[in-house]
Amino acid sequence: MQVTETRNEGLSREFTVRIEARDIAKKVDSRLSEIGKGITVPGFRPGKAPLSLLQKRYGKSVMGEVLEAAVGDSSSQAMAERGLTPAMQPRIEITNFAEGADLEYKLQVELMPEFEPADFSKIALERVTVKVADREIDEALTRIAQQNRQTETVAKARKAKQGDVAVIDFVGRVDGKEFDGGAGKDFHLELGSGRFIPGFEEQLVGAKPGDKVTVNVTFPADYGSSDLAGKDAEFAVEVKELREYVESPIDEALAGTMGFENLKALRDAVRGNLESEYNALSRTALKRKLLDKLAELHDFDVPNGMIDAEFEAIWGQFEQARTQGQIDEDDIDKSDDDLRAEYRKIAERRVRLGLLLADVGRRNNVQVSQEEVNRAIVAEAQRYPGHQREVVEHYRNNPQSQAELRAPLFENKVTDFILEMAKVTERAGTMEDLLKAEQGEQPAKESAGKGKKAKAAKAETDKPGAGKKKVSATKAKKD
């Protein structure tokens, strides 16, 4: 094997590799001999078929097998002999091969960068903490009571108004024909809730029990069902009953309804939830400050191929967000060239931080146990009530999906490792301070690792695939 280096620029290397024809022929003959030992050819004793016959029958397939192995083995050997660590799968291009001729191919590889992590003990960070106030607990309990209000029939006959619950039967038609999802009986519809198609609920305001109302609406152009999008519809509606909400007091009965022993237990649970939420926001803000500091302290070259892959992922998210009208206001008037340049810088930052955290984790033997992955799988499954078993089975049967869960767990453990060495001081602040710190400044919105999609390719979100949902014809709920 002859290896000639043809390019050496930054992290990029290119080689021409030549394998002599006689070496390939020896490998082919050896492989054919192995095959011949295990087959029986009519007219010959088992394992005694001549090499010429085996060549005729199996030569082409064996040649392909040998060439693939030769390229793989020789490229690995070429990099190992030179102490090269590829950052991505090398690119191989066969430049010359014919039967009886030498094999020649081009090997292109991008290398992992070499760098030394900063002294994390010299990093100084401030963590904003917020104490849960009694007022916030009272406000949360008020919301809980509001969400658990009951309705009762309006005692004295009157016209329906916004906020009432109308019990209705309805049948919808488009072009005189009923359509799937367009009918219902004894449906409880809160007027003004926005649950139905725009204009539907408003036309029931003023109706009384026993009234039959014809509701005319137009489905939105971007409606989830293409068969109905943009079309006019007519609904025959009968108002059967009118109900109104009864205020739910914050008392022991409310606590019992929520499954708590008493009101104190409910208040303690609310306080605990708020504290957990504030602590999570505080940690996220601290992590973003740390990533900003790490980005400031480390400026090593990163492989262009990794930047390209990260950029394509970001740009795909941006284009999806743009289609859905969800891009950042700051990006609306920017040209695609400007946006691509900005997002490529973000991609480079992500890759650099990802390589840094991976290196720190490797150097310090940071591990994510299977037990931790299993807990993450269970937590993910709980996000899909009724489909938990399918979600768990999906992750158990897909190593790549498990790896996507493992990556953020690893990143968080490495982050915690660094924070233990850094000088972190705490400052009591307000919720406004915490939200400002949590939102951060660009590019502090970026996570070093993958596994989280970004709204408009910038701000992280916990809802993969966020966007408008398809809903039934009469239940165009707003996201």
URURJO-V269073 format. One record per residue. N is the residue number from 1. RES is the residue in one small letter. BURIAL is + if it has 16 or more other C-alpha atoms within 10 Angstrom, else -. Layout:
# URURJO-V269073
n=N res=RES burial=BURIAL
n=N res=RES burial=BURIAL
This chain:
# URURJO-V269073
n=1 res=m burial=-
n=2 res=q burial=-
n=3 res=v burial=+
n=4 res=t burial=-
n=5 res=e burial=-
n=6 res=t burial=-
n=7 res=r burial=-
n=8 res=n burial=-
n=9 res=e burial=-
n=10 res=g burial=-
n=11 res=l burial=+
n=12 res=s burial=+
n=13 res=r burial=+
n=14 res=e burial=+
n=15 res=f burial=+
n=16 res=t burial=+
n=17 res=v burial=+
n=18 res=r burial=+
n=19 res=i burial=+
n=20 res=e burial=-
n=21 res=a burial=+
n=22 res=r burial=-
n=23 res=d burial=-
n=24 res=i burial=+
n=25 res=a burial=+
n=26 res=k burial=-
n=27 res=k burial=+
n=28 res=v burial=+
n=29 res=d burial=+
n=30 res=s burial=-
n=31 res=r burial=+
n=32 res=l burial=+
n=33 res=s burial=+
n=34 res=e burial=-
n=35 res=i burial=-
n=36 res=g burial=+
n=37 res=k burial=-
n=38 res=g burial=-
n=39 res=i burial=-
n=40 res=t burial=-
n=41 res=v burial=-
n=42 res=p burial=-
n=43 res=g burial=-
n=44 res=f burial=-
n=45 res=r burial=-
n=46 res=p burial=-
n=47 res=g burial=-
n=48 res=k burial=-
n=49 res=a burial=+
n=50 res=p burial=-
n=51 res=l burial=-
n=52 res=s burial=-
n=53 res=l burial=-
n=54 res=l burial=+
n=55 res=q burial=+
n=56 res=k burial=-
n=57 res=r burial=-
n=58 res=y burial=+
n=59 res=g burial=+
n=60 res=k burial=-
n=61 res=s burial=-
n=62 res=v burial=+
n=63 res=m burial=+
n=64 res=g burial=-
n=65 res=e burial=-
n=66 res=v burial=+
n=67 res=l burial=+
n=68 res=e burial=-
n=69 res=a burial=-
n=70 res=a burial=+
n=71 res=v burial=+
n=72 res=g burial=-
n=73 res=d burial=-
n=74 res=s burial=+
n=75 res=s burial=+
n=76 res=s burial=-
n=77 res=q burial=-
n=78 res=a burial=+
n=79 res=m burial=-
n=80 res=a burial=-
n=81 res=e burial=-
n=82 res=r burial=-
n=83 res=g burial=-
n=84 res=l burial=-
n=85 res=t burial=-
n=86 res=p burial=+
n=87 res=a burial=+
n=88 res=m burial=-
n=89 res=q burial=-
n=90 res=p burial=+
n=91 res=r burial=-
n=92 res=i burial=+
n=93 res=e burial=-
n=94 res=i burial=-
n=95 res=t burial=-
n=96 res=n burial=-
n=97 res=f burial=-
n=98 res=a burial=-
n=99 res=e burial=-
n=100 res=g burial=-
n=101 res=a burial=-
n=102 res=d burial=+
n=103 res=l burial=+
n=104 res=e burial=+
n=105 res=y burial=+
n=106 res=k burial=+
n=107 res=l burial=+
n=108 res=q burial=+
n=109 res=v burial=+
n=110 res=e burial=+
n=111 res=l burial=+
n=112 res=m burial=+
n=113 res=p burial=+
n=114 res=e burial=-
n=115 res=f burial=-
n=116 res=e burial=-
n=117 res=p burial=-
n=118 res=a burial=-
n=119 res=d burial=-
n=120 res=f burial=+
n=121 res=s burial=-
n=122 res=k burial=-
n=123 res=i burial=+
n=124 res=a burial=-
n=125 res=l burial=+
n=126 res=e burial=-
n=127 res=r burial=+
n=128 res=v burial=+
n=129 res=t burial=+
n=130 res=v burial=+
n=131 res=k burial=-
n=132 res=v burial=+
n=133 res=a burial=-
n=134 res=d burial=-
n=135 res=r burial=-
n=136 res=e burial=-
n=137 res=i burial=+
n=138 res=d burial=-
n=139 res=e burial=-
n=140 res=a burial=+
n=141 res=l burial=+
n=142 res=t burial=-
n=143 res=r burial=-
n=144 res=i burial=+
n=145 res=a burial=+
n=146 res=q burial=+
n=147 res=q burial=-
n=148 res=n burial=+
n=149 res=r burial=-
n=150 res=q burial=-
n=151 res=t burial=-
n=152 res=e burial=-
n=153 res=t burial=-
n=154 res=v burial=+
n=155 res=a burial=-
n=156 res=k burial=-
n=157 res=a burial=-
n=158 res=r burial=-
n=159 res=k burial=-
n=160 res=a burial=+
n=161 res=k burial=+
n=162 res=q burial=-
n=163 res=g burial=-
n=164 res=d burial=+
n=165 res=v burial=+
n=166 res=a burial=+
n=167 res=v burial=+
n=168 res=i burial=+
n=169 res=d burial=+
n=170 res=f burial=+
n=171 res=v burial=+
n=172 res=g burial=+
n=173 res=r burial=+
n=174 res=v burial=+
n=175 res=d burial=-
n=176 res=g burial=-
n=177 res=k burial=-
n=178 res=e burial=-
n=179 res=f burial=+
n=180 res=d burial=-
n=181 res=g burial=-
n=182 res=g burial=+
n=183 res=a burial=+
n=184 res=g burial=-
n=185 res=k burial=-
n=186 res=d burial=-
n=187 res=f burial=-
n=188 res=h burial=+
n=189 res=l burial=+
n=190 res=e burial=+
n=191 res=l burial=+
n=192 res=g burial=+
n=193 res=s burial=-
n=194 res=g burial=+
n=195 res=r burial=+
n=196 res=f burial=+
n=197 res=i burial=+
n=198 res=p burial=+
n=199 res=g burial=-
n=200 res=f burial=+
n=201 res=e burial=+
n=202 res=e burial=-
n=203 res=q burial=-
n=204 res=l burial=+
n=205 res=v burial=+
n=206 res=g burial=-
n=207 res=a burial=+
n=208 res=k burial=+
n=209 res=p burial=+
n=210 res=g burial=-
n=211 res=d burial=-
n=212 res=k burial=+
n=213 res=v burial=+
n=214 res=t burial=+
n=215 res=v burial=+
n=216 res=n burial=-
n=217 res=v burial=+
n=218 res=t burial=+
n=219 res=f burial=+
n=220 res=p burial=+
n=221 res=a burial=-
n=222 res=d burial=-
n=223 res=y burial=+
n=224 res=g burial=+
n=225 res=s burial=-
n=226 res=s burial=-
n=227 res=d burial=-
n=228 res=l burial=+
n=229 res=a burial=-
n=230 res=g burial=-
n=231 res=k burial=-
n=232 res=d burial=-
n=233 res=a burial=+
n=234 res=e burial=+
n=235 res=f burial=+
n=236 res=a burial=-
n=237 res=v burial=+
n=238 res=e burial=+
n=239 res=v burial=+
n=240 res=k burial=+
n=241 res=e burial=+
n=242 res=l burial=+
n=243 res=r burial=+
n=244 res=e burial=+
n=245 res=y burial=+
n=246 res=v burial=-
n=247 res=e burial=-
n=248 res=s burial=+
n=249 res=p burial=-
n=250 res=i burial=-
n=251 res=d burial=-
n=252 res=e burial=+
n=253 res=a burial=-
n=254 res=l burial=+
n=255 res=a burial=+
n=256 res=g burial=-
n=257 res=t burial=-
n=258 res=m burial=-
n=259 res=g burial=-
n=260 res=f burial=+
n=261 res=e burial=-
n=262 res=n burial=+
n=263 res=l burial=+
n=264 res=k burial=-
n=265 res=a burial=-
n=266 res=l burial=+
n=267 res=r burial=+
n=268 res=d burial=-
n=269 res=a burial=-
n=270 res=v burial=+
n=271 res=r burial=+
n=272 res=g burial=-
n=273 res=n burial=-
n=274 res=l burial=+
n=275 res=e burial=+
n=276 res=s burial=-
n=277 res=e burial=-
n=278 res=y burial=+
n=279 res=n burial=+
n=280 res=a burial=-
n=281 res=l burial=+
n=282 res=s burial=+
n=283 res=r burial=+
n=284 res=t burial=+
n=285 res=a burial=+
n=286 res=l burial=+
n=287 res=k burial=+
n=288 res=r burial=+
n=289 res=k burial=+
n=290 res=l burial=+
n=291 res=l burial=+
n=292 res=d burial=+
n=293 res=k burial=+
n=294 res=l burial=+
n=295 res=a burial=+
n=296 res=e burial=-
n=297 res=l burial=-
n=298 res=h burial=-
n=299 res=d burial=-
n=300 res=f burial=-
n=301 res=d burial=-
n=302 res=v burial=+
n=303 res=p burial=+
n=304 res=n burial=+
n=305 res=g burial=-
n=306 res=m burial=+
n=307 res=i burial=+
n=308 res=d burial=-
n=309 res=a burial=-
n=310 res=e burial=+
n=311 res=f burial=+
n=312 res=e burial=+
n=313 res=a burial=-
n=314 res=i burial=+
n=315 res=w burial=+
n=316 res=g burial=-
n=317 res=q burial=+
n=318 res=f burial=+
n=319 res=e burial=-
n=320 res=q burial=+
n=321 res=a burial=+
n=322 res=r burial=+
n=323 res=t burial=-
n=324 res=q burial=-
n=325 res=g burial=-
n=326 res=q burial=+
n=327 res=i burial=+
n=328 res=d burial=-
n=329 res=e burial=-
n=330 res=d burial=-
n=331 res=d burial=-
n=332 res=i burial=-
n=333 res=d burial=-
n=334 res=k burial=-
n=335 res=s burial=-
n=336 res=d burial=-
n=337 res=d burial=-
n=338 res=d burial=-
n=339 res=l burial=+
n=340 res=r burial=+
n=341 res=a burial=-
n=342 res=e burial=-
n=343 res=y burial=+
n=344 res=r burial=+
n=345 res=k burial=-
n=346 res=i burial=+
n=347 res=a burial=+
n=348 res=e burial=+
n=349 res=r burial=+
n=350 res=r burial=+
n=351 res=v burial=+
n=352 res=r burial=+
n=353 res=l burial=+
n=354 res=g burial=+
n=355 res=l burial=+
n=356 res=l burial=+
n=357 res=l burial=+
n=358 res=a burial=+
n=359 res=d burial=+
n=360 res=v burial=+
n=361 res=g burial=+
n=362 res=r burial=-
n=363 res=r burial=-
n=364 res=n burial=-
n=365 res=n burial=-
n=366 res=v burial=+
n=367 res=q burial=-
n=368 res=v burial=-
n=369 res=s burial=-
n=370 res=q burial=-
n=371 res=e burial=-
n=372 res=e burial=-
n=373 res=v burial=+
n=374 res=n burial=+
n=375 res=r burial=-
n=376 res=a burial=+
n=377 res=i burial=+
n=378 res=v burial=-
n=379 res=a burial=-
n=380 res=e burial=-
n=381 res=a burial=+
n=382 res=q burial=-
n=383 res=r burial=-
n=384 res=y burial=-
n=385 res=p burial=-
n=386 res=g burial=-
n=387 res=h burial=-
n=388 res=q burial=+
n=389 res=r burial=-
n=390 res=e burial=-
n=391 res=v burial=+
n=392 res=v burial=+
n=393 res=e burial=-
n=394 res=h burial=-
n=395 res=y burial=+
n=396 res=r burial=-
n=397 res=n burial=-
n=398 res=n burial=-
n=399 res=p burial=-
n=400 res=q burial=-
n=401 res=s burial=-
n=402 res=q burial=+
n=403 res=a burial=-
n=404 res=e burial=-
n=405 res=l burial=+
n=406 res=r burial=+
n=407 res=a burial=+
n=408 res=p burial=+
n=409 res=l burial=+
n=410 res=f burial=+
n=411 res=e burial=+
n=412 res=n burial=-
n=413 res=k burial=+
n=414 res=v burial=+
n=415 res=t burial=+
n=416 res=d burial=-
n=417 res=f burial=+
n=418 res=i burial=+
n=419 res=l burial=+
n=420 res=e burial=-
n=421 res=m burial=-
n=422 res=a burial=+
n=423 res=k burial=-
n=424 res=v burial=-
n=425 res=t burial=-
n=426 res=e burial=-
n=427 res=r burial=-
n=428 res=a burial=-
n=429 res=g burial=-
n=430 res=t burial=-
n=431 res=m burial=+
n=432 res=e burial=-
n=433 res=d burial=-
n=434 res=l burial=+
n=435 res=l burial=-
n=436 res=k burial=-
n=437 res=a burial=+
n=438 res=e burial=+
n=439 res=q burial=+
n=440 res=g burial=+
n=441 res=e burial=-
n=442 res=q burial=-
n=443 res=p burial=+
n=444 res=a burial=+
n=445 res=k burial=+
n=446 res=e burial=+
n=447 res=s burial=+
n=448 res=a burial=+
n=449 res=g burial=+
n=450 res=k burial=+
n=451 res=g burial=-
n=452 res=k burial=+
n=453 res=k burial=+
n=454 res=a burial=+
n=455 res=k burial=+
n=456 res=a burial=+
n=457 res=a burial=+
n=458 res=k burial=+
n=459 res=a burial=+
n=460 res=e burial=+
n=461 res=t burial=-
n=462 res=d burial=-
n=463 res=k burial=-
n=464 res=p burial=-
n=465 res=g burial=-
n=466 res=a burial=+
n=467 res=g burial=-
n=468 res=k burial=-
n=469 res=k burial=-
n=470 res=k burial=-
n=471 res=v burial=-
n=472 res=s burial=-
n=473 res=a burial=+
n=474 res=t burial=+
n=475 res=k burial=-
n=476 res=a burial=+
n=477 res=k burial=+
n=478 res=k burial=-
n=479 res=d burial=-
